[in-house]
Amino acid sequence: MTPNFYFLTTKNYPEVASAFAPDNTKLSHQLIPELDEADKLPFELNLVKISVGTNGLIKSDLSGLNTIWLDLQPNSLAWYLVSEKLRDLINRNLKGNEHLKWISAVINNGTEKRIYYIPRFEKKLDVLDEKRTMYVKGTDHIINPCFSLKKIRNYAIFHKPDSLDFWRIPSGLYIDKTVKEDILKNKLTGVEFEQVRTA
């Protein structure tokens, strides 16, 4: 049976609590080099409600939300911000080849603080089927990745090898079927899955 692999993404809600970095924070890709050896985010995030309006996203207080804390928390950095429960679930499924570390992050909701975690890879993983992956012509920018089953079977979680060092703290994470089933079994919140192309 062919092993299944999935893109792990945040669930879309009409309104949701999102963790926002301070206004003067650098852009995500500018922060990556500064966090190369870090085990803690050097600033704290604050929860606000995000809803979709006719002219785009609207930020407001958290009133009216039934659920505030999600296991995969949306955030202004567009990184994966995972609960301790989701981090532990991923850790127990690792195959030992992922070179994955975690950066802790404090999220505030008024006086309540919770620790979440950002995945950071220490090694660029070789995961693509180069012949079937679609690139922007003449560049290494990936339009549509195709992953090599032979390569990714050694990983429970992996990133696509983005240009520059964006793979270190990726905005896209991929998981195997075991991790997906463990997430579903434990009823973790805020997650969705899309099956990925493999060859």
N, C-alpha and C positions, 0 to 999 in steps of 0.2 A: 504494500500500500504506500502511495506517495505521501511523505510527510507534508503537513500543511503549515504555512507560515502566514503571518498577518501583520498588517500595518496597525499599530496601536494608536488610537486617536481619541481626542476628547469628544464627549457626547455633545451634540447641539441641543441647547435649551433656549426657549424664547427669552428667558431671563435667568441669570446665574451669578453666583458670587465669584469674583475674579480677583486674584491677588495682584496688586499694583506696586511696582517699584516707585521710589521717590521720584519727583518730577525731574530732578537734575541727573538722573542715572544715565550712563552711557547706553548706546544701543547694544543689543545682545551680542552681536558679532565683535564689537569692540571690547566687551568684557571677557571674552573667551581666553585671550592670552594672559590676562590678569588672574584668572582662576585656574591656571595650569596645574599648580601644586596645592590649591586650596582645598580645605575640607569644610569650610563655612563661608556662606555668602556674606560679604562685608557690609551689607545693609539689610534692613527689614522691609517686608512687604505688608501692605494693608488691604484688607478685603473691602471691595465695593460691589454694588450690584450693577451688572451690565445688562441692558435690554436693547432690543433692536427697534429703532424708531424709523420714521419715514426718511430722515436725512442721515441715517447711520446709527452708530452705537451711542447709547445714552448711559452715563454714569450717575448713580444715585446711591442713597443709603440702602441697607440690606432689608428694609421692611418689606413684608409680603413674601419672603422666600421661606419655603418649608424646610429646605436643606441648604445649609451653608457650606459645611465642610465635605468635600468630595475626595475620593481616593486619588483621582487624577484631577488636580485643581487647575482650572484655566488661569492664565496670568499674562501680564503685560509684556513679559520677556519672550513669550512664545516658546518656552522650554518645557520640558516635562517636569512637573512639580508634583511629586507623589507622596502619599501618606506613608507613615511608618509601616502600616499593614501591607501596602503594595510593595514597598521596598523589600520587606522581609520575604514576601512571596517570590519576588524575582530572585533574591539572593539564594533561596533554597532550591531553585530550579537551575541555577547556573551550571554549566558543564566544565568550567575551569579554564576556558580559552577566551573569555570575553574581555578581559583586561578592564573591568568595570569598577569604578570607585563612585562614591557619593559625596555630594556637597550638601551640607545641612542649610536650611533656610528657615528663618523665623517669619511666621505670618501672624499678623495682629487682626483681631476683631474686637475693637474697643479695648477692654482690659484683658481679654482672653488671648493667650499666645499659644500657638502650636508649632511644632517642628515638622517641616516637610523636607523632602530630599530631591536633589537634582542629579541625574546620572551623568557621569563624566568618564569618557573612554580614554585610556592611556595609550592605546595602540590603534592605528588605522587598520580596520579589518578588511580582508580581501574576500568580498562576498558576491561580486557581480559576475554574470555571464556577459562578458564584454561584447560578444557578437550580437546578442539580442537586445542589449541595452540601447535605448535611443538617446543621442546627445544632440545639443545644439551644434549645428554643422561647424567644423573647424575648431571646436572647443572641447573641454572636458566637463562642461555643464550638462548634467543629466536631466533629460525631459521625462523619460519613463524608464525606471530601472527594471532589469530582469535579473533575478538572483540565481546563482548557481546552486542547485540542490547539493551537489558534491561538497561545496564550500560551506554553506550555511548549516548543514546538519550538525556541525561542531559547535553551534551556538544556540543558546536559549533566547538570547536577546542580542540584537546587533543594529548598527547604523548603516546608512549608505555612505560610501566614501566621497563626501562632498569636497569640492575644491577648497583651497586654503585650509584652515584648521576648523571649519564648522562641524566636522565629524566629532570633535572632542566633546562638545555639549550640543548634541543634535536637536533639530526641531522635528525630526522624524525618527521613530523607533519601530523596530520590527521584532516580533516574538514568534516562538514556535507554538505548536498546538497544545503542548503540555502547559505552558504558561497561560495561554488563553483559557483552557479548561479549569485551571486552578483559580483564575480570576472569577470565572462564572460560578464555580462551586462556592467560593467565599463571598459571592454577591458584592463585589467591590463596585463602587459608584463612580460615575463620570466617565466611563470608558465605552468605546466602540471599537469594532474590528473590521478591517477590510482585507480580504484575501489578496495576496500579492502574486505577481508573475514570477514563475520559477521555470528553470529548464535543466 
